[in-house]
Amino acid sequence: MVATPVGTASLSLLFTILIVCVVFSAFFSGSETGIMTANRYRLKHQAKTGNKSAQRILNLLAHPDKLIGVILIGNNITNVAASSVATLIGLQMAGDSGVAIAAGALTFVILIFGEVGPKTFAAKHPEAVAHVAAPVLNVLLKLLSPLVWIINVTTNTLFRLNSLAKGDHKLNTDELRTLVQDVFLPKQHRSMLLGVLELDTITVDDIMIPRGDVNGIDIEDDLEDIIKQLRSTQHTRMPVFRDSINDCIGILHTRDASRFMGKPDLTKAEILQYVREPYYVPESASLPAQLINFQKQKGRFGLVVDEYGDVQGIVTLEDILEEIVGEFTTSMTDSHKDMLPQPDGSWVIDGSTSIRDINRQLHWQLPLNGPRTLNGLIIDTLETIPESSLSLRIGKYMIEVLQVRDNTVKTAKLAILPSASSSQK
């Protein structure tokens, strides 16, 4: 078959229509990727601030079946039109052989300029593309709504996709934690957000000051010793008890102690007048629950008790807040005198130091699913009370027991094994 002569104007018109079809194909392809990958949380924030374009995009995303329907209808119409026009151009320019050439050329053009190129650009700039495409798609959705409805009903009936159309875009705690780690935030802000998310996994028992480390006032002591203790203490609140902290009378605020410290004929009865009623906390309470309880009680200090009612330690509001914002002091050596760095890179650590504090300050990963203190971890691992100069390995950490007294590990030297340290680097 011989090619049919055609006027220059007619051929130019066909090429113009073909270019328009390719442009529309690129628009629909890019719109699909741009809108579907746009950050919904940023769009919701923009919509709350009055951004109408963001709200328009969210309205489209609220009905993904309709959105995808109108995009695919538009994309298929333009691609079919482009194919028809390319066939006419091929026939008029080269006859039957021109049809095959036109089909191959159009496939390449559509693939590069109508699909891959626009989708790649939209994936890199999803919100910019979404804001441009949303008004056009809204108009097309209204114009093609009958056709979109027919297609969606047919598709949902045949493939039972109606239940899948309602996607759940809410994030659970683990997914939100991953999101916080990936987003661009200052390190301190990211650390605080992660601290809030981890509160649910921590109980009062994990962060309390153990009973053996509690600095309290035994009202049975000599009055002079009590006064001396009050003058030298660095704590703002101290439990007052008789013989044992299990027989706690109450809590004394050192600010109140200044009212009677200068009295010449001070008695223990006068001291007890300033003691406030103790507040007890179950050791299994989660930190979010305890934070709310402190808020309700207008309190900052609690005695931690076990299931038998025995006092196991104390917890303060500051202890909970430090789990979120970190230590309130800026110097590790000032705030953790029980953790002393050594020239060889190891650390000499007090046995009563909590494993959580060690991990948080040194960025280590000592096991947390057992004993709470370094002493407990060593004894639990050995299943016996160790002797000094004994060494053991826990994971990638080498622990050397330095001092044992009263059946407890008082100090130990910890270091990361060289092989583990080099592999981290």
Phi and psi in degrees as a GROMACS rama.xvg file:
@    title "Ramachandran Plot"
@    xaxis  label "Phi"
@    yaxis  label "Psi"
@TYPE xy
-88.6929  142.869  VAL-2
-62.1383  139.131  ALA-3
-84.5169  127.308  THR-4
-62.5377  145.413  PRO-5
-143.734  148.263  VAL-6
-71.3311  153.778  GLY-7
-62.2056  -39.1954  THR-8
-65.1282  -41.9528  ALA-9
-64.5558  -42.8161  SER-10
-66.6037  -38.1474  LEU-11
-63.4399  -38.5185  SER-12
-64.2239  -42.8372  LEU-13
-61.9171  -42.8179  LEU-14
-63.9602  -36.8896  PHE-15
-64.726  -44.4149  THR-16
-62.4788  -40.4035  ILE-17
-61.9859  -43.0428  LEU-18
-63.2762  -40.8495  ILE-19
-62.4095  -41.9359  VAL-20
-62.4725  -41.8617  CYS-21
-64.7806  -39.026  VAL-22
-63.0471  -44.1147  VAL-23
-65.8954  -36.7148  PHE-24
-62.7343  -41.8599  SER-25
-63.8669  -39.4387  ALA-26
-61.5923  -48.7034  PHE-27
-66.9456  -39.4501  PHE-28
-64.9151  -47.494  SER-29
-65.7283  -36.5331  GLY-30
-62.673  -42.5419  SER-31
-60.1748  -48.8542  GLU-32
-67.5491  -43.2862  THR-33
-62.5965  -47.9251  GLY-34
-72.677  -40.3738  ILE-35
-70.9903  -25.6313  MET-36
-102.811  2.46631  THR-37
-63.8657  146.776  ALA-38
-72.0406  107.428  ASN-39
-65.8943  -33.5496  ARG-40
-71.0174  -37.6199  TYR-41
-68.4914  -37.9824  ARG-42
-64.1309  -40.3717  LEU-43
-63.0651  -39.9497  LYS-44
-64.7728  -42.8606  HIS-45
-64.5459  -38.8939  GLN-46
-64.7047  -36.6122  ALA-47
-66.1636  -26.6488  LYS-48
-87.5966  5.57321  THR-49
97.1054  13.0235  GLY-50
-77.399  107.526  ASN-51
-69.7656  -33.4474  LYS-52
-65.0462  -41.2107  SER-53
-63.3631  -40.4872  ALA-54
-65.2588  -35.0673  GLN-55
-64.557  -40.4814  ARG-56
-66.0169  -41.6356  ILE-57
-63.5346  -35.8863  LEU-58
-64.236  -37.8032  ASN-59
-67.2865  -41.757  LEU-60
-69.2115  -21.2427  LEU-61
-68.83  -20.1206  ALA-62
-128.847  72.6333  HIS-63
-62.7697  -29.5325  PRO-64
-64.9424  -41.8625  ASP-65
-68.4945  -40.6019  LYS-66
-61.7332  -50.0171  LEU-67
-65.1416  -35.9217  ILE-68
-61.2173  -48.6939  GLY-69
-68.6299  -34.5553  VAL-70
-67.0129  -45.1687  ILE-71
-68.7957  -36.1294  LEU-72
-61.8101  -48.8616  ILE-73
-62.3857  -41.633  GLY-74
-66.1959  -42.1818  ASN-75
-68.3978  -39.9004  ASN-76
-60.6098  -46.5454  ILE-77
-67.3431  -38.2311  THR-78
-68.5668  -39.6313  ASN-79
-65.6848  -41.8866  VAL-80
-62.676  -42.82  ALA-81
-62.0267  -39.7818  ALA-82
-64.0382  -41.3216  SER-83
-64.9235  -44.2531  SER-84
-65.5655  -41.3541  VAL-85
-63.101  -36.4696  ALA-86
-63.674  -43.9446  THR-87
-62.2674  -40.6732  LEU-88
-64.6645  -43.3313  ILE-89
-63.4335  -42.0395  GLY-90
-62.5682  -45.2475  LEU-91
-72.0491  -26.891  GLN-92
-93.5274  -32.7797  MET-93
-144.702  14.4664  ALA-94
71.6629  -148.326  GLY-95
-61.3309  -39.8713  ASP-96
-64.6296  -28.025  SER-97
-68.5182  -26.3571  GLY-98
-65.1191  -45.609  VAL-99
-63.9185  -41.2374  ALA-100
-64.4848  -42.8293  ILE-101
-64.0125  -38.9973  ALA-102
-63.9341  -43.3381  ALA-103
-66.1004  -43.5482  GLY-104
-65.8452  -41.5235  ALA-105
-65.754  -38.4464  LEU-106
-59.2235  -43.7475  THR-107
-64.3401  -44.8148  PHE-108
-64.6458  -46.1308  VAL-109
-63.3499  -41.5286  ILE-110
-62.6266  -44.6845  LEU-111
-80.9711  -52.7372  ILE-112
-93.1815  -17.687  PHE-113
-106.431  -15.9831  GLY-114
-126.981  -72.4659  GLU-115
-62.8006  -49.3221  VAL-116
-58.1008  -54.8732  GLY-117
-62.2867  -38.9077  PRO-118
-67.1002  -39.6261  LYS-119
-64.0152  -45.1397  THR-120
-62.0461  -43.7011  PHE-121
-66.373  -33.7773  ALA-122
-66.31  -31.7099  ALA-123
-82.82  -27.9366  LYS-124
-131.265  62.0105  HIS-125
-63.5178  -42.4871  PRO-126
-71.881  -38.4122  GLU-127
-61.426  -44.1564  ALA-128
-66.4973  -40.7676  VAL-129
-63.2504  -41.4668  ALA-130
-65.263  -33.4479  HIS-131
-76.1443  -39.7127  VAL-132
-79.2468  -29.8127  ALA-133
-56.2253  -47.7731  ALA-134
-60.3401  -40.7762  PRO-135
-66.7186  -43.1228  VAL-136
-67.1015  -33.8176  LEU-137
-62.289  -42.5571  ASN-138
-65.8437  -45.3777  VAL-139
-64.4421  -34.7349  LEU-140
-64.3146  -37.5003  LEU-141
-70.0295  -40.5317  LYS-142
-70.3354  -37.6799  LEU-143
-102.922  14.5212  LEU-144
-55.9444  -41.0271  SER-145
-61.2139  -44.6021  PRO-146
-66.2273  -40.1131  LEU-147
-63.1125  -40.8692  VAL-148
-63.5369  -44.6066  TRP-149
-61.8936  -44.9001  ILE-150
-65.5104  -43.3756  ILE-151
-65.4414  -42.2155  ASN-152
-63.0592  -43.7773  VAL-153
-63.3538  -45.1904  THR-154
-64.7533  -45.4841  THR-155
-64.8224  -34.2285  ASN-156
-70.2211  -43.2559  THR-157
-72.7512  -40.4191  LEU-158
-111.146  1.68965  PHE-159
52.2064  53.3948  ARG-160
-95.7821  1.78962  LEU-161
-62.5097  -39.5336  ASN-162
-70.6153  -26.0158  SER-163
-82.4032  -12.886  LEU-164
-70.2467  -24.0817  ALA-165
-93.8183  84.9592  LYS-166
-77.9779  149.579  GLY-167
-101.044  110.348  ASP-168
-101.219  12.2327  HIS-169
-77.9964  149.27  LYS-170
-105.231  138.888  LEU-171
-84.0673  -179.851  ASN-172
-62.9019  -43.0189  THR-173
-65.2771  -40.7716  ASP-174
-66.8965  -38.682  GLU-175
-66.5112  -36.3604  LEU-176
-62.7289  -42.3466  ARG-177
-63.6807  -39.6646  THR-178
-63.1402  -43.2999  LEU-179
-63.5025  -37.7713  VAL-180
-68.1996  -27.9126  GLN-181
-91.1749  -26.0931  ASP-182
-73.406  158.572  VAL-183
-82.503  105.673  PHE-184
-140.103  151.426  LEU-185
-57.173  145.75  PRO-186
-55.1472  -40.5532  LYS-187
-65.9437  -42.291  GLN-188
-65.7581  -41.1013  HIS-189
-62.8992  -41.1813  ARG-190
-63.1477  -38.8674  SER-191
-67.4548  -42.0351  MET-192
-64.8305  -41.5071  LEU-193
-65.483  -34.2972  LEU-194
-62.9727  -40.4063  GLY-195
-64.3508  -43.0878  VAL-196
-66.7999  -27.0757  LEU-197
-87.9614  -6.54621  GLU-198
-58.5799  -37.0805  LEU-199
-63.2129  -23.2296  ASP-200
-92.8002  0.658822  THR-201
-116.065  138.249  ILE-202
-109.489  168.674  THR-203
-58.6268  -35.6954  VAL-204
-60.7321  -28.0059  ASP-205
-72.9537  -29.5974  ASP-206
-116.408  -3.60402  ILE-207
-67.0981  155.827  MET-208
-82.3729  119.632  ILE-209
-59.6783  154.63  PRO-210
-54.0771  -39.9198  ARG-211
-65.6619  -20.8459  GLY-212
-100.036  2.26549  ASP-213
-76.1217  129.117  VAL-214
-98.3847  103.411  ASN-215
-126.56  178.235  GLY-216
-110.794  120.055  ILE-217
-88.6601  110.68  ASP-218
-65.6963  -13.6757  ILE-219
-81.7967  -10.5308  GLU-220
-69.6003  166.291  ASP-221
-61.5847  146.233  ASP-222
-60.3467  -38.1946  LEU-223
-64.1039  -39.2457  GLU-224
-66.2642  -36.0627  ASP-225
-65.3737  -45.196  ILE-226
-62.9877  -42.3724  ILE-227
-62.1858  -39.6884  LYS-228
-65.595  -40.8282  GLN-229
-66.0804  -35.6225  LEU-230
-73.5075  -27.3822  ARG-231
-97.9648  -12.7243  SER-232
-69.7405  149.008  THR-233
-105.664  3.24823  GLN-234
-92.2531  149.933  HIS-235
-88.9038  -22.4852  THR-236
-135.279  139.311  ARG-237
-138.274  133.944  MET-238
-71.6843  141.707  PRO-239
-112.131  127.767  VAL-240
-143.252  171.513  PHE-241
-111.403  112.309  ARG-242
66.1422  -51.9413  ASP-243
-131.725  148.058  SER-244
-65.6994  -18.1972  ILE-245
-64.8376  -24.6759  ASN-246
-102.391  62.175  ASP-247
-79.4112  130.062  CYS-248
-85.5113  -39.7299  ILE-249
170.378  -166.266  GLY-250
-117.489  130.871  ILE-251
-108.023  124.727  LEU-252
-86.3725  127.745  HIS-253
-62.7836  -20.7424  THR-254
-65.3688  -38.0322  ARG-255
-71.1105  -27.8445  ASP-256
-63.5281  -27.4483  ALA-257
-65.138  -17.2858  SER-258
-77.3604  -25.3847  ARG-259
-116.868  -4.98684  PHE-260
-61.1138  -31.9398  MET-261
-91.4967  0.248208  GLY-262
-71.4375  135.168  LYS-263
-72.3154  -35.7715  PRO-264
-110.404  49.3546  ASP-265
-68.6989  140.543  LEU-266
-123.458  163.792  THR-267
-65.3422  -31.7823  LYS-268
-62.0779  -37.0431  ALA-269
-68.2781  -36.3198  GLU-270
-63.2532  -41.9446  ILE-271
-66.3672  -20.6925  LEU-272
-66.0038  -24.2034  GLN-273
-97.6401  0.857844  TYR-274
-81.1456  130.859  VAL-275
-95.9028  155.85  ARG-276
-61.7647  135.628  GLU-277
-71.6723  151.406  PRO-278
-117.548  123.896  TYR-279
-102.387  144.336  TYR-280
-129.102  129.912  VAL-281
-69.9275  139.733  PRO-282
-66.5265  -19.8268  GLU-283
-88.8017  -0.875909  SER-284
-65.3016  137.179  ALA-285
-74.7683  156.185  SER-286
-64.9039  -40.3468  LEU-287
-59.7877  -41.9021  PRO-288
-64.6109  -41.7353  ALA-289
-69.7527  -33.6756  GLN-290
-62.9911  -41.4506  LEU-291
-66.615  -39.6001  ILE-292
-64.5105  -40.5824  ASN-293
-60.5738  -39.3734  PHE-294
-65.1177  -42.5327  GLN-295
-67.2952  -40.4383  LYS-296
-81.6243  -6.39006  GLN-297
56.2804  37.103  LYS-298
-116.49  167.926  GLY-299
-136.399  1.22539  ARG-300
-145.308  130.253  PHE-301
-140.727  148.103  GLY-302
-91.2606  124.881  LEU-303
-87.7912  126.445  VAL-304
-121.542  151.791  VAL-305
-90.6499  -170.104  ASP-306
-67.0185  -16.7621  GLU-307
-96.7473  0.245213  TYR-308
87.512  3.15601  GLY-309
-80.4679  138.78  ASP-310
-72.7306  125.755  VAL-311
-105.034  -15.0213  GLN-312
165.487  -163.557  GLY-313
-131.66  154.136  ILE-314
-135.259  142.18  VAL-315
-123.241  162.501  THR-316
-60.0117  -36.8189  LEU-317
-62.4067  -36.3012  GLU-318
-60.6985  -41.1775  ASP-319
-70.0119  -42.842  ILE-320
-64.9163  -31.896  LEU-321
-66.4175  -24.4773  GLU-322
-68.0086  -21.7427  GLU-323
-96.1916  -51.2162  ILE-324
-100.691  -6.36183  VAL-325
88.5201  -174.857  GLY-326
-63.5191  142.546  GLU-327
-76.8548  -21.7348  PHE-328
-91.4472  152.142  THR-329
-92.2036  -19.71  THR-330
-104.139  125.248  SER-331
-66.0613  -37.2137  MET-332
-70.0901  -29.4704  THR-333
-75.3601  -40.2411  ASP-334
-88.7164  -18.0111  SER-335
-132.908  71.0391  HIS-336
-71.1993  -12.8234  LYS-337
-87.0902  6.65163  ASP-338
-129.625  102.264  MET-339
-111.024  120.514  LEU-340
-71.0839  147.751  PRO-341
-114.158  156.067  GLN-342
-57.4323  -30.0255  PRO-343
-84.179  6.58375  ASP-344
93.6211  -6.33946  GLY-345
-85.1452  175.52  SER-346
-132.441  135.076  TRP-347
-97.1076  118.249  VAL-348
-125.196  138.531  ILE-349
-65.974  140.217  ASP-350
-64.42  -23.4367  GLY-351
-84.0379  -3.67905  SER-352
-67.0562  135.051  THR-353
-71.6663  146.56  SER-354
-65.2253  -33.3257  ILE-355
-61.6466  -41.8038  ARG-356
-64.9108  -40.7868  ASP-357
-62.3866  -47.6714  ILE-358
-62.2489  -41.8668  ASN-359
-69.1493  -41.5416  ARG-360
-78.1386  -36.1733  GLN-361
-101.112  -2.85169  LEU-362
59.1854  43.0939  HIS-363
-100.077  177.879  TRP-364
-132.036  49.7371  GLN-365
-63.9079  146.494  LEU-366
-62.3483  137.376  PRO-367
-110.902  -1.98742  LEU-368
-90.9708  30.031  ASN-369
-153.426  -125.757  GLY-370
-58.4367  154.39  PRO-371
-92.5913  -26.021  ARG-372
-113.578  165.417  THR-373
-63.0561  -40.7623  LEU-374
-58.685  -46.7022  ASN-375
-63.2622  -38.4599  GLY-376
-64.0512  -43.572  LEU-377
-65.6916  -47.6571  ILE-378
-65.0473  -39.9183  ILE-379
-65.4155  -36.84  ASP-380
-70.5131  -42.6377  THR-381
-80.785  -22.4864  LEU-382
60.2487  27.8873  GLU-383
-163.45  162.489  THR-384
-79.1557  119.52  ILE-385
-77.4303  165.113  PRO-386
-98.7102  158.516  GLU-387
-65.0131  157.218  SER-388
70.596  11.9013  SER-389
-88.9423  141.949  LEU-390
-121.1  148.093  SER-391
-147.868  160.588  LEU-392
-117.201  131.113  ARG-393
-124.367  105.825  ILE-394
63.7226  -124.398  GLY-395
-97.1803  13.7551  LYS-396
-112.461  134.006  TYR-397
-101.161  127.917  MET-398
-119.999  127.269  ILE-399
-115.166  120.734  GLU-400
-76.1814  122.199  VAL-401
-98.2156  -38.0697  LEU-402
-146.205  130.819  GLN-403
-124.295  128.903  VAL-404
-148.933  139.433  ARG-405
55.1331  40.9856  ASP-406
64.4236  21.8465  ASN-407
-134.474  151.845  THR-408
-79.0447  115.941  VAL-409
-84.5712  -43.4816  LYS-410
-141.914  149.618  THR-411
-147.196  154.106  ALA-412
-106.841  124.942  LYS-413
-118.552  142.678  LEU-414
-153.712  153.461  ALA-415
-83.295  133.067  ILE-416
-60.2715  141.425  LEU-417
-52.9851  -41.8368  PRO-418
-63.4064  -40.8067  SER-419
-68.1772  -37.9363  ALA-420
-65.7607  -42.7235  SER-421
-68.941  -34.4566  SER-422
-68.8015  -30.6379  SER-423
-66.5613  -37.031  GLN-424
